[in-house]
Amino acid sequence: MPSKRVAPLLALALTLPLATACGGSAGADSGGGAKTVTVTVGYQSKTINTVTAGTLLRSLGYFEQELGALGKRDGTTYKVTWQDYATGAPITAQMTAGKIDIGSMGDFPLLINAARGKELKQPTRLVSVTGYNLRGGLNTVVVKPGSPLKSLTDLRGKKVSTSIGSAADGTLARALKEAGIDPDKGVHKLNQQPSVGASALAAGSVDALSQFVAWPGQLAFAGQAEALYDGAELNLPTFHGVTVREKFATEHAGVLDAFLAAQRRATDRLRAQPVAAAESVAKETGLPAEVVYLYNGANGIATFDPALRPELIDALKKDVPVLKAEKLVDDVDVDAFVDSAPLRRAVRAPACPQAPVAKPELWLKGQETTRSFASPKELLKAARGADVRAAYVPDAVTGTLWFADRAVWVADGADLRAFVTPAGAQSYVAQHAGARTVSYADALKLAS
């Protein structure tokens, strides 16, 4: 079924009313001659691999603390206005209007941010990373439970909801192309906000939903969706990052330094206390803590570090042709967009730590810590008969963490392996004589 071209999400966002809060460049002198600067931060509370520059950072108050210290040094009063959005597109619209100073968004929206900033004479710069996955596991295509669709090739001619210009849209386009399906003509793509797409999937008005963290995990946890395609199968990094208006960064370099220092502190806090951080983000967003931990936990799908890793920048350059094919940008000079100087100046920490290898993890009810295991079988042994709040297991091939009771299990002799998708499990079974898929309940029994 030919696809129907829809207006890009960014174009829609540009028609939104502008926020009334002033950006930092609009700060005014207050009575008595004391200078006041208002900093406006755009973030996505429910895009939980941005929490170190958004939800968690805001709740901890680290940015305000850093600005307080800066104010004591330079005699300026700093105020912070936080603006929450569902996607990166409206943040870009507000930044190019000079109404947001610092924003966080995914890799594809970041490129649109760079392109629109240049076009509208409000250039922006990428200055740090929040959360990333080096294989691309932060984006997932899901279907309704019991759907007859079992692999990406089954999407040919089907209705797929996504947010045009988002990281999840980029994953969908790449995945379809690899499957031999034209991303424009092979499926009927609907441009929808994540929440609208989730409702459409539940109502049966779309066949699949391609979205970014935390929507796939949230729907799977609630029993409202099953994973059809794991973005990590692309084996291409995906990430979210922090962008700043160039003019603001020049005029208020100290403020940007304060933000990056605060982000570093929030990152350290998340790493040191992952369960507490997940509970905090859950409280602020209304998301289940178990879902937040799937992505942000000790072995979560997202790795948090502000460093502008070379692998991520290289991946960003590979994203440009995808956006050009979708006619969302003409071109983006990634090297000119990326500015590592502020992070080097503001943060004294080793860059590019090794991303952790995901391990099976068990979170029992009433516990403030989790327990990791050497193998999925050991996890199952511990989970059987226990009062489990959540059990997590990595995909045997991609390493993407998933809920153990939502994974597709394969018994291979005495071994038990988990997969995020049915296609992944079937591929393994086809290559291993005697291997077979089993239910989660049977996997628990076989592990004893």
C-alpha positions in Angstrom: 0.0 0.0 0.0 1.6 3.4 -1.0 2.4 5.6 1.9 0.7 9.0 2.3 3.0 11.9 2.8 2.3 13.8 6.0 3.5 17.1 7.3 6.7 16.7 9.3 6.2 17.0 13.0 8.6 19.9 13.1 6.5 21.9 10.7 3.5 21.4 12.9 5.4 22.4 15.9 6.5 25.6 14.3 2.8 26.7 14.3 2.4 26.2 18.0 2.0 29.3 20.2 5.3 30.5 21.5 6.0 30.1 25.2 5.6 33.2 27.3 8.8 32.5 29.4 11.8 34.5 28.3 15.0 33.0 27.2 18.3 33.8 28.9 19.2 36.5 26.4 16.0 38.3 27.4 17.1 38.6 31.1 16.5 42.1 32.5 18.1 44.3 35.2 16.0 44.3 38.3 15.6 47.2 40.7 18.7 48.4 42.5 20.9 47.5 39.5 21.2 43.8 40.3 21.3 41.8 37.1 18.8 39.0 36.6 19.1 36.3 33.9 16.4 33.8 33.1 17.4 30.5 31.7 14.8 28.5 29.8 15.4 24.7 29.5 13.3 22.5 27.2 13.2 18.8 28.1 11.1 15.7 27.6 10.1 14.3 31.0 8.9 10.9 29.6 11.8 10.4 27.3 13.7 9.0 30.2 17.1 8.6 28.7 17.3 12.4 28.9 16.7 12.6 32.6 20.2 13.7 33.5 19.4 16.9 31.6 15.7 17.0 32.4 13.5 15.2 34.9 16.1 13.9 37.3 18.2 17.0 37.0 15.2 19.2 37.7 14.1 17.2 40.8 17.6 17.2 42.3 18.0 21.0 41.9 21.6 20.7 40.9 21.3 23.3 38.1 19.9 25.8 40.4 22.6 25.1 43.0 25.3 25.6 40.4 23.7 28.8 39.2 23.5 30.0 42.8 27.2 29.5 43.2 27.8 31.3 39.9 25.6 34.2 41.0 27.7 34.6 44.2 30.8 35.0 42.0 29.4 37.4 39.4 26.7 39.2 41.3 23.9 38.0 39.0 20.6 36.5 40.0 19.7 33.4 37.9 16.3 32.0 37.4 15.4 28.7 35.7 12.2 28.0 33.7 11.6 24.3 32.8 9.4 23.5 29.8 8.3 19.9 29.3 7.4 18.5 25.8 6.6 15.1 24.4 9.1 15.2 21.5 12.1 17.3 20.4 10.3 19.1 17.5 8.5 21.8 19.6 11.8 22.4 21.6 13.5 23.2 18.3 10.6 25.5 17.3 11.0 27.4 20.6 14.8 27.5 20.3 14.8 28.9 16.8 12.3 31.6 18.1 14.8 32.4 20.9 12.5 31.2 23.6 14.4 28.2 24.8 18.1 28.4 25.6 19.1 24.8 26.3 17.2 21.7 25.1 17.5 17.9 25.1 16.4 15.6 22.3 17.2 12.5 20.2 19.8 12.2 17.5 17.5 12.7 14.5 15.7 15.7 16.2 19.2 17.1 17.0 20.0 17.2 13.3 16.8 19.0 12.5 17.6 21.4 15.3 20.9 22.1 13.7 19.4 22.6 10.2 16.5 24.8 11.4 18.8 26.8 13.6 21.1 27.6 10.7 18.2 28.4 8.3 16.5 30.7 10.8 19.6 32.5 11.9 19.5 31.0 15.4 22.4 28.5 15.2 22.6 25.8 17.9 25.4 23.5 19.1 25.4 20.0 20.4 27.4 20.1 23.7 26.8 16.8 25.5 25.1 13.4 25.5 22.5 12.2 28.0 21.8 8.5 27.4 22.9 6.2 24.5 22.9 2.7 23.3 25.7 1.7 21.0 23.6 -0.8 19.1 20.4 1.3 18.8 18.3 -0.6 21.4 16.5 2.6 22.6 14.0 2.4 19.7 11.5 -0.4 19.2 8.7 -1.4 16.9 5.8 -3.0 18.8 2.4 -4.6 17.9 -0.7 -5.6 19.8 -0.4 -8.8 21.9 -1.5 -11.8 19.7 -0.8 -9.9 16.5 -0.3 -12.1 13.4 2.7 -9.8 12.5 5.8 -11.7 13.7 8.6 -10.0 11.8 9.5 -6.7 10.1 8.7 -8.1 6.6 5.1 -8.5 7.8 4.7 -4.7 7.9 4.6 -4.5 4.1 1.4 -2.6 3.3 0.4 -2.1 6.9 -0.3 1.1 8.9 2.6 2.1 11.2 2.4 5.0 13.7 5.6 6.9 14.4 6.7 10.5 15.0 8.1 11.9 11.8 11.7 13.2 12.3 12.2 11.3 15.6 14.9 8.8 16.4 12.2 6.0 16.2 11.2 7.2 12.8 14.8 6.9 11.7 15.1 3.4 13.1 11.9 2.4 11.2 13.2 3.8 7.9 16.5 2.1 8.2 15.0 -1.2 9.3 12.4 -1.3 6.6 15.1 -0.6 4.0 17.2 -3.4 5.3 14.1 -5.7 5.1 13.6 -4.7 1.4 10.6 -2.5 2.1 10.5 1.1 0.7 10.1 3.3 3.8 7.9 5.7 1.9 5.8 3.4 -0.4 6.0 0.0 1.3 4.0 1.0 4.4 1.4 3.5 5.3 3.1 5.7 7.8 1.1 7.9 10.2 2.8 10.9 11.8 1.5 10.9 15.4 2.6 11.9 18.9 3.7 8.9 20.9 0.6 8.9 23.2 -1.7 9.2 20.1 0.1 6.3 18.4 -0.2 4.1 21.6 -3.9 4.8 21.6 -4.2 4.0 17.9 -2.4 0.7 18.4 -4.7 -0.2 21.3 -7.8 0.7 19.2 -6.5 -1.3 16.2 -6.4 1.7 13.9 -2.7 1.0 13.2 -0.9 -2.3 12.9 2.3 -1.3 14.6 4.0 1.5 16.5 7.6 2.6 16.1 8.7 4.7 19.1 11.5 5.7 21.3 12.2 5.2 25.0 10.1 4.7 27.2 7.0 3.9 25.1 7.8 0.4 23.9 8.8 -0.8 27.4 5.8 1.0 29.0 3.3 -0.7 26.6 5.0 -4.1 27.0 5.0 -3.9 30.8 1.3 -3.1 30.8 0.6 -6.1 28.5 -0.6 -3.7 25.8 2.1 -4.5 23.2 4.7 -7.0 22.1 8.1 -6.2 20.5 8.3 -6.9 16.8 11.6 -5.3 16.0 14.5 -4.4 18.3 16.4 -1.3 17.1 19.6 -2.9 18.3 19.4 -5.2 15.3 20.7 -2.3 13.2 23.9 -2.3 15.3 24.1 1.5 14.9 24.4 3.8 17.9 21.4 6.0 19.0 21.4 8.6 21.6 19.9 11.8 23.1 21.9 14.9 23.7 21.9 18.5 24.9 21.8 21.4 22.4 22.2 25.1 23.2 21.6 28.3 21.3 24.9 29.6 20.1 24.1 33.1 21.0 23.2 32.2 24.5 26.3 30.0 24.9 28.4 32.9 23.9 26.7 35.5 26.1 26.3 33.2 29.1 29.2 30.7 28.9 29.1 30.4 32.7 25.5 29.4 32.7 26.2 26.6 30.1 29.2 25.5 32.3 26.8 25.3 35.3 24.3 23.3 33.3 27.0 20.8 32.2 28.4 20.5 35.7 25.0 19.9 37.0 24.3 17.3 34.4 27.5 15.5 35.4 26.4 15.4 39.0 23.0 14.1 38.0 24.7 11.4 35.9 26.9 10.4 38.9 23.8 10.2 41.1 21.9 8.0 38.7 24.9 5.6 38.4 25.4 5.5 42.2 21.7 5.1 43.1 19.9 3.6 40.1 16.9 2.3 42.0 16.4 5.5 43.8 16.8 7.5 40.6 14.2 5.3 38.9 11.7 5.7 41.7 12.3 9.5 41.6 11.8 9.7 37.8 8.7 7.5 38.1 7.2 9.8 40.7 7.8 12.9 38.5 6.5 11.3 35.3 3.8 8.9 36.4 5.7 6.1 34.6 6.1 2.8 36.4 9.4 2.6 38.1 9.9 -0.9 36.7 9.8 0.7 33.2 12.1 3.5 34.1 14.6 1.0 35.5 14.4 -1.1 32.3 16.1 1.8 30.5 17.9 3.7 33.3 19.0 0.9 35.7 22.4 -0.5 36.5 22.1 -2.8 33.4 19.6 -0.7 31.6 19.2 -0.3 27.8 20.6 3.3 28.1 24.1 4.1 29.2 24.5 7.5 30.7 27.5 9.7 30.2 27.8 13.3 28.8 30.9 12.6 26.7 30.5 13.2 23.0 31.8 9.8 22.0 33.3 9.4 18.5 31.0 6.5 17.8 28.0 8.7 18.5 29.2 11.5 16.3 29.9 9.1 13.5 26.4 7.7 13.8 25.0 11.2 13.7 26.7 11.7 10.3 25.1 8.5 9.0 21.7 9.8 10.1 21.9 12.8 7.8 21.2 10.9 4.5 18.1 9.3 6.2 16.7 12.7 7.0 17.5 14.0 3.6 15.7 11.1 2.0 12.6 12.0 4.2 13.0 15.6 2.9 13.3 16.8 6.5 16.7 18.5 6.0 18.8 19.6 3.0 22.1 18.9 4.7 23.8 19.2 8.1 27.4 20.0 8.8 27.8 17.7 11.9 31.4 18.7 12.6 30.3 22.4 12.8 27.3 21.5 15.0 29.2 19.5 17.6 31.0 21.6 20.2 33.0 19.6 22.7 34.8 22.7 24.2 32.1 23.6 26.8 32.1 20.1 28.3 35.8 19.9 28.5 35.8 23.3 30.2 33.0 22.5 32.7 33.6 18.9 33.6 36.8 17.3 34.9 36.1 13.6 34.3 37.5 10.8 32.1 35.7 10.7 28.7 34.1 7.8 27.0 33.9 5.1 29.7 33.3 1.6 28.5 29.6 0.8 28.1 28.5 -1.9 30.5 27.5 -5.4 29.3 23.9 -6.0 30.3 23.3 -8.8 32.8 20.1 -10.5 34.0 18.8 -8.5 37.0 16.1 -9.2 39.6 14.1 -6.6 41.6 12.2 -8.1 44.4 9.2 -6.3 46.0 10.1 -4.2 49.1 13.8 -4.1 48.1 15.7 -0.9 47.5 18.5 -2.8 45.6 18.6 -5.3 42.8 20.6 -8.5 42.2 22.5 -9.4 39.0 23.1 -12.9 37.7 25.7 -14.5 35.4 23.1 -16.1 33.2 19.3 -16.0 32.4 19.0 -19.5 33.9 20.3 -18.3 37.2 17.9 -15.4 37.1 15.0 -17.8 36.5 16.0 -20.0 39.4 16.0 -17.0 41.7 12.7 -15.7 40.3 10.8 -18.9 40.7 8.6 -18.6 43.8 10.0 -15.2 44.7 7.9 -12.0 45.2 9.2 -10.4 42.0 8.7 -6.8 41.3 10.5 -7.0 37.9 12.9 -9.4 36.3 15.1 -8.2 33.4 17.1 -10.3 30.9 19.3 -9.3 27.9 18.5 -10.4 24.4 20.9 -13.3 23.6 22.1 -11.6 20.4 21.6 -7.9 20.7 22.0 -7.5 24.4 18.9 -5.3 24.7 17.4 -5.7 28.2 13.8 -6.7 28.3 11.2 -7.9 30.9 11.8 -11.6 31.5 8.1 -12.4 31.4 7.6 -10.5 28.1 10.7 -12.0 26.4 10.5 -14.9 24.0 12.4 -17.9 25.6 14.3 -20.6 23.8 15.4 -23.9 25.4 18.6 -25.2 23.8 19.5 -28.4 25.6 20.1 -27.4 29.2 20.6 -23.8 28.3 17.9 -21.1 28.3 18.1 -18.0 26.2 15.9 -14.9 26.0 15.0 -12.8 22.9 13.2 -9.5 22.7 11.3 -10.5 19.5 9.7 -13.7 18.1 11.8 -13.2 14.9 15.0 -13.2 16.9 14.0 -16.4 18.7 13.0 -18.1 15.5 16.2 -17.1 13.8 18.2 -18.8 16.7 16.0 -21.9 16.6 16.5 -22.3 12.8 20.2 -22.3 13.3 20.4 -24.7 16.3 19.1 -28.2 16.0 16.9 -29.3 18.9 16.3 -25.7 20.1 12.7 -24.7 20.7 10.7 -21.8 21.9 9.0 -22.2 25.3 6.7 -20.0 27.5 8.0 -18.0 30.4 6.2 -20.4 32.8 7.9 -23.4 31.2 11.3 -21.6 31.2 10.9 -21.1 35.0 10.2 -24.8 35.4 13.2 -25.8 33.2 15.5 -23.6 35.2 14.9 -25.5 38.4 
